[in-house]
């Protein structure tokens, strides 16, 4: 066991636990109201929102898995760089409008807006269930980051004793989230992001210096992992796969419930716009750590052989820090990864709880809930979600969580037509959107199943030419075509349109201060 690193790691965990409980008294509000517990009272300014969204999107899994993807698959893994740039112009344009409408009408979830826009409980239910199902395995995967660093500190992660640190970490997370709501991850995100930046800046300076500079790093990486396979006379090969992964991932990321929750907690549309301009700074070094791990040869070092056998490519980043940094800084880096799991897991569980409470429980189980009852249900569901994630990751193989998260990513993009297009037009009918959603979900599930849930690149053959691409994008195209065709048929048949409970003035592009 690395005692120095473990001491530093535990010290930071104790610190953020205390912060989590203190957060209940920060910007004090009535935590018996779902708007206060689940959205922080919509009072977070530019700085807090920047830390919160950054802590929400750039998770422990991001900093472990994306370098691992580059380490294992090479250049394809770099799709994360353009996609994390593309998402911000998209969000800059779209989500201040959603925030403005949600603020005026008291909406807490994206499904609240969809319900009001189309006056369709079933369409709203489809959006809510998709969000909840897509979020659950995402929470479970945050445990991967914690599990890897706990193992790297020298603890066994096998058996009941090995599971104990994970159980303790999530029990503490559940306790302060229950007490403080969204304020807890918002406050802790500041610590997490500062630690991440310190860790990444140190890695960018120290590791290349010891490896002979970036020219040497790229020089020793095999060419097959530096370049995509170029198109030929039969297929677009890696080019179309790379492009559709980047575009599809960009469109999907802010549709996740935890992303919407972080956005709706902002105090203005301008706060969201400013954050969309600032957040690309996070993307600066994603992927480069993977090439550093390749160039350093840590995978072939005997002292790390058992770890790579247990965790695969996910151990690439921890191995780098263990090899190149003193023990005290290893503790800082591992604390950044560990806390980087707790922040998004907390936001995800709150987002899933908000969706269930507002769009399932209140709509179909207890239509006369008081605000206090609503918040109590959300708190209880947030606990159940966390317990479910822990049980899932401990009782089932990790590959199941990865496969379900893969499905979640291709499912969540099917909510785009109802939510994003709904912010701009009512041309599409709610029946068309619901059928389009169902066909889109069925299509991308079939594509993923045909790939045996081992990947998300599905090859489409067009006139004898192969076009590999992200299954979510192909299914979204099918979704849109079906939605448009059914909406036209509804109009031709003269069927009555549903009432729009929002107002035209809600959609004016007013820049809030």
N, C-alpha and C positions, 0 to 999 in steps of 0.2 A: 504493500500500500504506500502511495505517495503521501506522506503525512502532511508535509507543508502545503501542497496543492489542495489536499482535502480540507485542511483548516481554513484556508482562504475561501474555498468553495462554500463551506458551511457558514462561514461568517457572513458572506453576501446573502445567502439564503435566509438566515435569521434576520438580517437587515430588511430585506424586501417583505418578509412576513410581517414585521412590525409596521412597515409602511402600509401594507394592505389593510390592516385594521385601523390605522390612523386615518386612512382615506375616507372613512365614513363621516369624519368631521370636517373634511376639506370641501370648501364651497357648499356649506351645509344646506341641505334641502330636506323635504319630507320624503324619506326613503320608503314610505308606504305607498307612494305613487309610482307607477311603472315608468312614467316619463323621467322621474328622478333616479330610480334604481337602475333602469335598463338603458338610459341614454344620458345619464349625468346631468339631467336638467337642461340639455342642449346649451350648455354654457361654456364649452371648451373653446379657447381662442386659438390663434395660429400656432403658437409654440406647442401647447399641450396636444393639439390635434395632430401636429407633425409627428410628435413622439408616439402618439396613440396609433395613428395609421401606419407609421413605420414599424412599430412593434407588432402590429396586427398582420401586416403583409409580409414582412421579412422575419419569418419565424425561425426557430431553432432548426426545423426540418429544412428550411431554405439554405441555411449556412452549413448544414451537414450534407444534405442530399444533392444540391446543385453542383458543388465542387466534386461530389462523388460521381455524378452523372458525367461530368467532363473527364474525370479520372478514368471512368470505365468506358464511355462511349466516344469521347473526343469532341470534335467540333460541333456535333449535333446539340450537345449540352449548352452551347452558347446561344441557343434560341432565347434563353432567359434574359439576355441583355437587351435585344431589341424589344421584346415583349414588355419588359418592365419600363421601357421608355414610351412605347406606344400607348400603354394604359393611361398615361397622365393627360395627354391631350383629349382623349376620349372622356375621361372623368371630368376634366376641366369644363367641357361643354355640357355634359349630361347631368351631373349630379348636383350642382347648385340649384337646378330647376326642381329636382326631386326634393331637396332639402326645403326649399321655399314652400312647396305644396304641403309637405309633411308638417312643417311648422305651423302653417295657417290652420290646418285641419286636425292637428294633434295625432298624426299617424306615427306609429312606432316602427312599423316594418314596411318592406316593399310590397308585401301582399295586402296591407291596408290600403295602399294607393291603388293597386290593381282592382281590389274589390269596389272601391268608390268609383273608379274610372269606368268600369264596365258593368257595375252592379251585378256581378256574378260571383256567388259564394263558391261555386265549384272551381272556377278559374283561379280565384284567390287561394283556395285549398290546394290546388295543384302547385302553385308557386310556393306556398308555405311548406308542403311536404317535400318538394324537391330540395328546398333550402335546408331543411332539417336533415334529410337523408344524406345530402352531399357534405354536410358539416360534421356528422358523427365520426366517420373514419379519419377526417382531417384532425380532429381533436386527438384521436388515438395515436396518430402519427407524430404528434408533438412529443409523445413519450419516447419515441426513438432517439431524439436528441439527448434527452435526460439519461436514457439507458446507456447510450454509447459513452457519454462522459463519466458516468458512474463506473462503468467497466474500466475505462481508461485510468481512473484514479486508483484502481487496484481492487475494487470490490467485485465479488462474484455476483453475476446477474442471473444465476441459475437457482431454481428452487424457491421456496417460500422466503428464506432469508435474503436471497438475491432480489426478490420482488419488493421487499420491505421499504427500501428508499423511495421507489416509485409511488408506493401506496401512501407513505408519509407526505411526500411532496404534493400529491393531489388532494390529500385530506386537508392540508393547510390551505391549498388553493381554494378548495370548496368552502372552507370556513370563512375566509376573508371576502370571497366573492359574494357569499350569502349575506354577509353583514354589510358590505360597502358597495355592492353592485359595480357598475362600470367605473366608478371613481378609483377602485383599487387597481385594475390593470392600467388605467391612465397614469396614475402616479408612479407605479412600478416601471412603466414603459420608459420613463425618463432615465432611470438607473440602467435599465437593460440596454437602451440605445447608446448611452455614454460608454458603457462597457464594450459594446460591439464595436464602436468607432475606435476606441483605444486599441482593442485587439486587432482590428483590421489594419489600422495605420501601422502598428508595430510589425505585423506580418509582412506588409508591403515594403517595409524598410529592411528588416532584419533577414528575412529568408532569402530574398534575391541577392543581398550582399554576400551571404554565405554560400550561395550557389553559383556565384560568378556573374550575376546580373541577369536581366530579362533576356538578353540575346542568347545566353547559354541555356536558359530554361527552355526557350522555344527551339533552340538548336538541337537539344537532345530528345525532345518529344517526337515520337514517330510521326512521319508525314501523314499517315492514315488518320491520325487523331487531330491533325491541324486543319485539314481540308475536308469539305463535304464531297461526296461522290458526285461528279458532274453529270449533267444530262447526256444522254446518248440517243441513238436513233430509235430506241425502244421505250425509253422511260425518262421522266424528269429526275428520277432518283432522289438524292438528298435535298435538292433545291426546293422542290415543292413541299416535302415533308417539313423542312426548316421553316419555310414561309408560313405554312398553315399552322404550325405549332405556335409561332410567334403571334400571328393575328388572332387565332382562336383563344390562346391563353390570355391575351390582352383584353379581349371582349368578355371573357368569363370572370376574371379576377374580381372586379368590383361588383359582380352580381352575387357573390357569396354573401350570406347574411351577416357575417362578421364585418365585412367591408362596408356594407350599408349601415350597420349599427355605428361604426366609427364615424362615418360621414354625417349621419343624422345627429350625432352628439355635438357637432360644431355649433358655434354661436351665430354663424352667418354664412351666406353663400360665398361672400368674398374670402372668408377663412378657408373654404374648400378650394377656391381658385388659387389662393396663395400657396396652399399646400401642394397642389398639383404641379406648381412651378418649382417647388423646393425638393420634392421627394425623389426625383431622379438621382440625387446625390447618393442615395442608398445603393444604386445599381453599379456603382463604379467598379467594384472588384469581384462581382459575382463570377465565378468560373475560373478566375486566375489561380485560385488556391488549388484547384484540381490539377492544373499543369505543373504547379510547384511540387505537388505530391508525386507526380510522375517523374519529374526531373530529379527529385531528391532520392528516389529509389527506396522510400520508406517501406514499400510493400515487401521488399526482399530482405529487409533487416530481420534477423532471427528474433530479436526481442519483441517484435510486433506481429510475428507470424500467427500466434494464437488469436490475437485480436481481429486480424483480417479474416481469419477463418470463421470467427463468431459473428462479426458485423459486416463483413464484405467491404465494398468500396466506401460505406458510410464511416469507416474508421480513418479515412485518408486525412481529414482535417485534424482530428485529435492527434494522429501520429505526427503530423507536422509540428504541432505545438510542443508535444512531448520531446521531440528530437532537437528542436532549435531554441527552446526557451528554458529559463530556469524554473524551478518548481513553483515559486510564488506567482510567476506570471501565468503558468499553466492553470493555476487555481483561478486567476482572473478570467482567462479565456474560457475555461469550462463553466464558470459561473455565468458568463455572458450567454453561452449556449443554453445552459439550464434555465436561466430566467427567461431567455428567449423562447422557451417552450411554455412557460407558465402564462405569460402575457397573452399570446393569441389564444391559448386554450381557455382562459377566462372569458375573453371577448366572444369566442365561438359558442361557449356554453350559454352565455347571456343572450346572444343572438338567437340561438335555437329555442331558448326558453321564451323569448319575446314572440317568436313566430307561433309556437304552440299555444301560448296563452291567448294571444289576440285573434289568431286566425283558425284555430281548431277548437280550443276549449270554450272561448266566449261565443263562437259562432254556432257550435254544434252540441255542446254539452250543458253549459250554464249561461244563457243569454242575458241574465240579470245580475251578473257579478258586480259588486262594488269595486271601486279602485283599489281598496285594501286587499280584497279577495284576489283580485287580478294579480297584484304584486306578489302575494303569498304563493299563488300557483306558479308564477314565474320563478320564484326562488327555489321552490321544491323541484321544479323541472330542471333547473340548472344543476342541482345536486345529482338528480337521476342521470342526466347526460354525462356528467363527469364520472360517476360510478360505472356507467355503461362503457365508457371509453377505456377505463382501467381494466374492467373485466374482459373486454374485447381483446386488448393487447396482451393480457396475461394468459388468457385461456386459449387463444387461437394463434396460429403461426403468423409472424409478421407479414408474410406475403399476402394474407387475406386483407389486412389493413391497407396495404399498398394497392392491391387490386380494387378494393372498394373505393379508395380515394381517387384512383384512376377513373372509375365509373362516375364518381361524384363530380369530377372536373368536366366530363363530357355531358353529364346531365344538366348541370347548373346553367350552361349556356343556352339551354332550350327555354329558359325563362326570359331571354332577351327580347323577343318580339312583343310580349305582353307588357313588360316593364319599360324598356327603353323607347320602343316605337310609340307606346301609349303616352309618353311624355310629350309627343309632338303631333300625334294624329289619332282620330277615332275611325279612320277608314276601315280598319280591320274589325270584324265582328267578334264578339266574345266566343261564339261557338266555333268560328274558324280558328281562333287562337288556341282554344282548348283542344280541338282535334289536331291542330298542327303540333302542339306540345306533346300530345300522346304519341303521334307518329314519329316525332323527333326522338323522344325517349326510347321508343321501341327500336328505331333505326340504329341509334348509336350503341344501344345495349347489344343488338345483334352483331354489329361490327366488332365490338370489344369481345364478345363471346367467340366469334369466329377466329379471333386472334388468341383465344384461350386466356384472355385477361393478362397477357404478358407484355402488352404494349398498346399504344393508341394510334399507330400509323397504319391506316387502312388504304390499300391500293385500289383505285378506281380505274377501270379500263375504258378509255374513250377512243372509239374507232381504231382499236388495235394498239393504242398508245397507253402506257402505264403512267398513272399519276398518283404516287403515294402522297397521302395527306392526313392531317389530324382528323380522326373520326368525328370529333365534335363539330368541325366546320362542315363536313359533308352532311351530317344530320341536321345542322342548323339551316342549310340550304333547303333540304327537304321540308323542314318545319315551315319555313317562310313560304315555299311554293304551295303547300297544303293550306296554310292559313289564308293566303290570298285567294286561292281557288274556292274554298268553302265560303269565304266572305262574299265573293262575287255571286255564288249560287244563292246565298241567303238573300242578297239584295234582289236578284232576278226573281226569286220566288215570292218576294214581297213580305217576308217575315218581319215582325216588329223588332226594332232595335231596342236594346236595353237602355235604361236611363243613365246618364252621366251625372254622378253626384258631385263632381268638381265643377268649378266655374271657369269660363274663358279667361277671366282676368288672372286666375291662378297661374297661367302659363306665360304671362308676359315676362320678358327677360329683364327683370328689375335687378340691378346690382345692389345687394344689401351692404350696409356698412359694417 
